[in-house]
Amino acid sequence: MGVAAGPIRVVVAKPGLDGHDRGAKVIARALRDAGMEVIYTGLHQTPEQIVDTAIQEDADAIGLSILSGAHNTLFAAVIALLRERDAADILVFGGGIIPEADIAPLKEKGVAEIFTPGATTASIVDWVRANVREHAEA
């Protein structure tokens, strides 16, 4: 992929069967309002669809929103597909209803950050700005 000039490009995705997307839309809007280019994939995306979109859109990051409890499986699948497709420079972060006990194992699998309920949009925007391009340059 490489480090692109211009605005940070983020794919915001709702993987799996979770049908609640208000939080994802709020985050997408906050990132957009902060000057980032945001591609929202919509509901019920497979990990393959999400990774395909991120590669096609030359994204710098993928933000996953999961409320269904399938975060361990779906986050790992996205990370594995990015590695398989030589796109591990695309940073993955996520949020939703994720138990505290699952956060460290998700980070060990390669998820860069997890935002739980109560995280402010400003803190998410600041984290993306501070971490996305640095990850790609590493």
Backbone bond lengths (Angstrom), bond angles and torsions (degrees), N, CA, C in turn:
res aa  C-N    CA-C-N  psi(-1)  N-CA   C-N-CA  omega(-1)  CA-C   N-CA-C  phi
1 M - - - 1.433 - - 1.521 110.91 -
2 G 1.320 117.53 -63.15 1.448 119.49 -179.95 1.514 112.05 91.77
3 V 1.310 114.86 168.02 1.450 120.78 -178.80 1.520 108.03 -92.34
4 A 1.296 116.17 119.83 1.457 121.17 -178.21 1.525 110.00 -91.49
5 A 1.311 114.70 152.21 1.451 119.58 171.60 1.522 107.73 -83.20
6 G 1.311 116.16 166.65 1.456 118.66 177.77 1.511 112.07 90.65
7 P 1.323 115.49 -166.81 1.466 120.09 -176.07 1.528 112.54 -63.99
8 I 1.296 115.75 150.71 1.464 121.31 172.66 1.521 107.44 -65.28
9 R 1.339 115.92 135.12 1.467 122.07 179.62 1.527 109.10 -108.77
10 V 1.336 116.02 123.37 1.459 121.88 -176.21 1.524 109.87 -125.57
11 V 1.326 115.59 128.36 1.457 120.89 169.56 1.522 106.72 -91.76
12 V 1.321 116.72 124.02 1.463 122.36 175.22 1.521 106.26 -105.61
13 A 1.342 115.56 125.38 1.457 119.27 -171.58 1.521 112.89 -135.08
14 K 1.309 115.24 150.79 1.467 124.28 176.11 1.536 107.17 -116.06
15 P 1.323 117.49 90.99 1.465 119.10 -178.85 1.524 112.55 -78.07
16 G 1.308 115.11 154.40 1.454 120.44 173.13 1.509 113.79 79.84
17 L 1.317 114.36 -156.90 1.459 121.35 -172.44 1.520 114.29 -92.02
18 D 1.310 117.03 -1.18 1.457 122.15 179.94 1.533 109.71 -59.30
19 G 1.310 117.20 126.38 1.452 120.87 -177.93 1.513 114.72 -106.51
20 H 1.318 117.90 10.81 1.466 121.56 -178.03 1.525 109.31 -103.97
21 D 1.323 116.94 111.53 1.464 119.13 -173.73 1.520 114.85 -120.71
22 R 1.307 118.18 11.57 1.462 119.36 -179.05 1.524 111.36 -59.65
23 G 1.343 117.42 -46.51 1.462 120.62 -179.93 1.514 112.10 -61.26
24 A 1.330 117.25 -41.76 1.459 120.76 178.87 1.525 110.77 -62.37
25 K 1.315 115.98 -39.82 1.468 119.32 179.18 1.529 111.46 -68.51
26 V 1.323 117.19 -36.91 1.468 120.73 177.23 1.533 109.54 -63.17
27 I 1.330 116.69 -44.79 1.469 120.44 179.33 1.523 110.51 -65.69
28 A 1.326 116.75 -43.60 1.471 120.08 178.40 1.525 110.72 -57.41
29 R 1.313 116.30 -43.99 1.467 119.97 -179.76 1.528 111.08 -66.76
30 A 1.336 117.21 -41.20 1.470 120.17 179.88 1.530 110.90 -63.03
31 L 1.323 116.85 -42.77 1.463 120.23 178.08 1.525 110.67 -64.85
32 R 1.327 115.95 -42.39 1.471 120.37 177.55 1.520 111.07 -61.53
33 D 1.330 116.21 -46.36 1.465 120.27 -179.12 1.527 111.88 -64.93
34 A 1.334 116.74 -21.57 1.465 121.71 177.75 1.532 111.45 -86.74
35 G 1.330 116.66 5.56 1.466 120.35 175.09 1.519 115.07 95.52
36 M 1.313 117.50 7.67 1.464 120.53 178.51 1.527 109.70 -90.01
37 E 1.314 115.47 155.51 1.459 120.75 173.07 1.521 106.83 -90.53
38 V 1.322 116.51 125.49 1.458 121.73 -174.90 1.518 109.71 -121.14
39 I 1.313 115.65 132.19 1.455 122.94 174.44 1.519 106.01 -114.75
40 Y 1.329 116.89 111.59 1.464 121.06 178.27 1.522 107.80 -95.81
41 T 1.325 116.62 124.48 1.469 120.55 -173.43 1.515 113.82 -85.03
42 G 1.321 118.15 -15.47 1.458 120.02 -176.52 1.516 111.46 89.39
43 L 1.323 114.71 -176.15 1.462 121.95 -175.74 1.527 112.75 -79.57
44 H 1.326 114.23 160.18 1.473 124.25 168.07 1.530 113.59 60.36
45 Q 1.306 116.93 44.25 1.462 121.09 179.74 1.524 110.44 -89.60
46 T 1.313 116.48 142.67 1.461 120.63 173.37 1.524 108.27 -83.90
47 P 1.325 117.61 158.72 1.470 118.94 174.43 1.529 111.69 -55.10
48 E 1.311 117.45 -38.29 1.474 121.11 179.23 1.524 111.18 -62.06
49 Q 1.332 117.34 -44.15 1.460 120.67 178.92 1.527 110.96 -63.27
50 I 1.303 116.60 -40.53 1.470 121.15 -178.91 1.525 110.15 -64.82
51 V 1.326 116.73 -47.68 1.465 120.26 -179.46 1.526 110.36 -65.96
52 D 1.320 117.52 -41.62 1.474 120.32 176.75 1.524 110.46 -57.34
53 T 1.319 116.84 -46.36 1.464 120.72 179.72 1.523 111.05 -61.76
54 A 1.317 116.98 -45.26 1.466 120.65 -178.70 1.525 111.25 -61.01
55 I 1.320 116.74 -41.50 1.465 120.28 179.65 1.528 110.33 -69.47
56 Q 1.326 116.82 -46.38 1.469 120.64 -179.33 1.523 111.82 -62.24
57 E 1.309 116.84 -35.12 1.467 121.52 -177.75 1.527 112.95 -89.69
58 D 1.328 117.09 2.63 1.458 122.29 -178.85 1.529 110.96 52.46
59 A 1.331 114.69 47.82 1.460 121.09 -176.70 1.524 111.44 -72.77
60 D 1.312 114.47 150.03 1.462 121.77 173.30 1.520 110.69 -88.41
61 A 1.350 116.16 -26.99 1.457 120.34 -175.40 1.523 110.52 -152.42
62 I 1.333 113.84 159.19 1.460 122.18 172.39 1.521 106.97 -123.40
63 G 1.319 115.94 127.62 1.455 121.76 173.85 1.517 108.56 -107.97
64 L 1.316 116.88 117.45 1.462 122.39 -178.84 1.519 109.95 -102.38
65 S 1.318 116.18 136.24 1.455 121.73 177.19 1.516 108.36 -119.30
66 I 1.336 115.85 120.52 1.461 120.12 -177.15 1.521 109.99 -135.08
67 L 1.316 114.96 126.54 1.459 121.21 175.74 1.519 111.13 -117.01
68 S 1.321 118.13 -6.13 1.463 122.90 -169.33 1.523 115.04 -83.57
69 G 1.330 117.66 -12.80 1.460 120.14 -176.51 1.519 113.44 93.62
70 A 1.323 117.75 -0.21 1.465 121.46 -179.16 1.526 112.44 -95.48
71 H 1.318 116.91 20.70 1.464 121.17 -174.44 1.529 113.12 -61.39
72 N 1.318 118.57 -40.48 1.466 119.64 -178.42 1.527 111.59 -60.37
73 T 1.302 117.03 -44.52 1.466 122.09 -179.41 1.522 111.93 -71.86
74 L 1.323 116.94 -48.80 1.465 120.42 -173.34 1.523 113.15 -72.49
75 F 1.331 117.80 -40.48 1.464 119.72 176.84 1.531 109.47 -61.80
76 A 1.336 116.61 -45.70 1.467 120.42 -179.30 1.522 111.43 -61.63
77 A 1.328 117.35 -38.60 1.463 120.78 179.84 1.528 111.04 -64.86
78 V 1.326 117.40 -41.96 1.472 120.49 178.61 1.530 110.18 -63.74
79 I 1.322 117.17 -45.98 1.470 121.21 179.02 1.532 110.39 -59.82
80 A 1.325 117.41 -46.14 1.472 121.41 -178.93 1.523 111.06 -62.46
81 L 1.315 117.71 -42.36 1.462 120.44 179.17 1.524 111.99 -65.96
82 L 1.321 117.13 -39.37 1.468 119.34 176.88 1.529 110.16 -60.62
83 R 1.320 117.00 -42.50 1.472 120.46 179.24 1.524 110.43 -64.98
84 E 1.340 116.94 -44.50 1.471 121.32 179.59 1.518 112.17 -59.99
85 R 1.312 116.46 -34.19 1.465 121.67 -175.02 1.522 112.50 -97.86
86 D 1.332 116.07 18.67 1.454 122.37 177.71 1.533 112.03 54.49
87 A 1.330 114.70 41.32 1.459 120.51 -178.60 1.525 110.89 -128.19
88 A 1.328 116.66 30.27 1.463 120.44 -177.85 1.527 112.49 -68.36
89 D 1.333 117.47 -7.71 1.457 119.69 176.05 1.530 112.13 -77.00
90 I 1.331 117.24 -7.73 1.460 121.07 174.43 1.529 107.17 -81.95
91 L 1.303 116.20 115.25 1.458 122.27 -176.33 1.526 110.44 -74.54
92 V 1.323 116.92 137.69 1.462 121.91 178.94 1.530 109.13 -113.14
93 F 1.322 115.46 127.16 1.454 121.38 172.53 1.520 107.27 -132.82
94 G 1.311 116.33 165.82 1.450 116.98 -177.30 1.497 113.02 -158.37
95 G 1.308 112.86 176.82 1.439 119.34 178.76 1.505 111.03 -164.16
96 G 1.314 114.10 174.70 1.447 120.70 -179.55 1.513 110.19 132.45
97 I 1.308 114.66 -154.10 1.463 120.69 179.57 1.523 107.33 -88.22
98 I 1.315 115.49 91.17 1.461 121.82 -176.37 1.524 107.47 -126.29
99 P 1.326 116.89 118.06 1.469 119.26 -179.21 1.528 112.18 -60.44
100 E 1.313 115.45 143.88 1.469 121.52 178.95 1.528 111.82 -51.19
101 A 1.328 116.99 -38.94 1.470 121.42 -178.27 1.524 112.70 -65.27
102 D 1.321 118.40 -20.01 1.472 121.50 -178.84 1.525 113.00 -91.57
103 I 1.324 117.87 -12.34 1.463 120.25 -173.80 1.532 112.05 -67.05
104 A 1.321 118.51 -50.05 1.469 120.46 -179.42 1.533 111.68 -60.46
105 P 1.339 120.29 -45.69 1.468 119.30 176.90 1.536 113.30 -61.56
106 L 1.329 117.66 -35.52 1.460 119.76 176.62 1.524 110.94 -64.99
107 K 1.318 116.49 -41.11 1.463 119.87 178.43 1.528 110.67 -65.94
108 E 1.324 117.25 -36.71 1.468 120.46 176.75 1.523 111.48 -63.02
109 K 1.320 117.42 -30.39 1.469 122.24 178.64 1.525 112.07 -77.83
110 G 1.336 116.61 -14.08 1.455 119.33 177.51 1.508 116.12 121.78
111 V 1.322 118.51 1.25 1.457 120.83 175.56 1.531 107.26 -74.40
112 A 1.313 116.69 126.06 1.464 120.57 -172.63 1.525 113.23 -72.69
113 E 1.331 116.84 -37.86 1.466 119.94 -178.04 1.512 109.50 -157.77
114 I 1.320 115.05 150.81 1.460 122.95 176.85 1.526 108.01 -125.25
115 F 1.318 115.91 130.80 1.453 122.44 176.61 1.518 108.24 -112.54
116 T 1.303 116.05 123.84 1.455 121.29 -178.47 1.532 109.84 -101.25
117 P 1.337 117.61 170.91 1.461 119.15 179.39 1.529 110.99 -52.87
118 G 1.298 114.60 137.41 1.456 120.41 -177.98 1.518 112.93 103.64
119 A 1.336 117.09 -17.33 1.464 119.45 175.75 1.533 107.88 -64.47
120 T 1.303 116.27 137.64 1.463 119.54 179.83 1.522 110.30 -83.95
121 T 1.315 115.17 154.05 1.460 118.55 176.28 1.532 109.85 -62.67
122 A 1.320 117.24 -35.42 1.468 120.66 178.73 1.524 110.90 -62.17
123 S 1.336 117.48 -40.70 1.466 119.35 -179.94 1.520 111.07 -67.32
124 I 1.315 117.56 -34.29 1.470 121.05 178.42 1.528 109.93 -70.26
125 V 1.316 117.08 -46.15 1.464 121.10 177.06 1.523 110.21 -58.08
126 D 1.323 116.82 -47.26 1.469 120.47 -179.42 1.524 110.80 -61.26
127 W 1.329 117.46 -41.78 1.464 120.45 -179.83 1.525 110.35 -64.57
128 V 1.318 117.59 -44.26 1.472 120.25 179.39 1.526 109.84 -60.96
129 R 1.308 116.66 -47.08 1.478 119.70 179.22 1.529 111.78 -59.22
130 A 1.320 116.90 -39.78 1.466 121.19 -175.37 1.524 113.27 -78.82
131 N 1.326 118.18 -22.42 1.460 119.51 -170.09 1.512 116.88 -118.21
132 V 1.301 119.41 -26.13 1.465 119.94 -170.63 1.518 112.76 -66.03
133 R 1.291 119.43 -56.48 1.475 120.53 -176.78 1.520 111.25 -68.71
134 E 1.325 117.93 -32.45 1.462 120.08 178.95 1.526 110.49 -63.30
135 H 1.321 116.82 -37.79 1.473 121.39 178.63 1.527 110.68 -62.96
136 A 1.310 116.75 -44.23 1.455 121.22 -177.87 1.528 111.61 -66.26
137 E 1.334 116.75 -31.41 1.467 120.57 -179.15 1.516 112.53 -78.71
138 A 1.335 117.31 -19.72 1.475 121.42 -176.50 1.519 111.96 -70.33
